[in-house]
Amino acid sequence: MIWAITPIKSFKRPKSRLGDVLNLEERRVLVRYMLKKILLSQKKSKLFKEYMVVTEDKDVVRFVKKLGFKALLQKKPGLNQGISEASLKAKNSGAKSILILHGDIPRASASILKSVKIGRAHV
């Protein structure tokens, strides 16, 4: 059983490097769009048994749940910490393999995900 784990930091101050060209609300819209696109691409690919977003942000959790996906509010801050917490939860729930797909991957699509060869690495 393969799980997709999608870490995303926060909607509060996303993509600060784009601050010179996009205002805060535009960056929030962009990050929400990218997250929605990667999640829907995961689902459409039919490669995964389960999907989970991990984040430090309660707003992200609400957004993801409205889309019909699971979310884990991490206990400690940090991207790697969130991935560790989500990986442990997946393993304890029966995952045999996981694929980490960041929430802000540009040009995500189901066909691109299908083209990625998923090996036999185990959790």
Solvent accessible surface area in square Angstrom, and as a share of the most:
residue,aa,sasa,rsa
1,M,84,0.37
2,I,46,0.23
3,W,9,0.03
4,A,0,0.00
5,I,0,0.00
6,T,0,0.00
7,P,4,0.02
8,I,17,0.09
9,K,136,0.57
10,S,29,0.18
11,F,5,0.02
12,K,111,0.47
13,R,193,0.70
14,P,10,0.06
15,K,48,0.20
16,S,77,0.50
17,R,214,0.78
18,L,60,0.30
19,G,37,0.36
20,D,145,0.75
21,V,114,0.66
22,L,50,0.25
23,N,89,0.46
24,L,68,0.34
25,E,93,0.42
26,E,81,0.36
27,R,27,0.10
28,R,66,0.24
29,V,86,0.50
30,L,54,0.27
31,V,5,0.03
32,R,77,0.28
33,Y,131,0.50
34,M,22,0.10
35,L,0,0.00
36,K,86,0.36
37,K,70,0.30
38,I,1,0.00
39,L,0,0.00
40,L,79,0.40
41,S,9,0.06
42,Q,0,0.00
43,K,105,0.45
44,K,149,0.63
45,S,3,0.02
46,K,170,0.72
47,L,56,0.28
48,F,15,0.06
49,K,130,0.55
50,E,40,0.18
51,Y,36,0.14
52,M,3,0.01
53,V,0,0.00
54,V,1,0.01
55,T,0,0.00
56,E,82,0.37
57,D,4,0.02
58,K,125,0.53
59,D,57,0.30
60,V,0,0.00
61,V,20,0.12
62,R,133,0.49
63,F,44,0.18
64,V,0,0.00
65,K,120,0.51
66,K,173,0.73
67,L,47,0.23
68,G,61,0.58
69,F,12,0.05
70,K,105,0.45
71,A,22,0.17
72,L,36,0.18
73,L,71,0.35
74,Q,20,0.09
75,K,183,0.77
76,K,126,0.53
77,P,106,0.67
78,G,31,0.30
79,L,65,0.32
80,N,118,0.60
81,Q,64,0.28
82,G,1,0.01
83,I,33,0.17
84,S,66,0.43
85,E,29,0.13
86,A,0,0.00
87,S,22,0.14
88,L,107,0.53
89,K,96,0.41
90,A,0,0.00
91,K,110,0.47
92,N,113,0.58
93,S,60,0.39
94,G,31,0.29
95,A,7,0.06
96,K,119,0.50
97,S,15,0.09
98,I,50,0.26
99,L,45,0.22
100,I,51,0.26
101,L,15,0.08
102,H,69,0.31
103,G,1,0.01
104,D,53,0.28
105,I,59,0.30
106,P,96,0.60
107,R,210,0.77
108,A,4,0.03
109,S,32,0.21
110,A,12,0.09
111,S,81,0.52
112,I,90,0.46
113,L,10,0.05
114,K,115,0.49
115,S,89,0.57
116,V,71,0.41
117,K,185,0.78
118,I,50,0.26
119,G,47,0.45
120,R,219,0.80
121,A,80,0.62
122,H,141,0.63
123,V,62,0.35
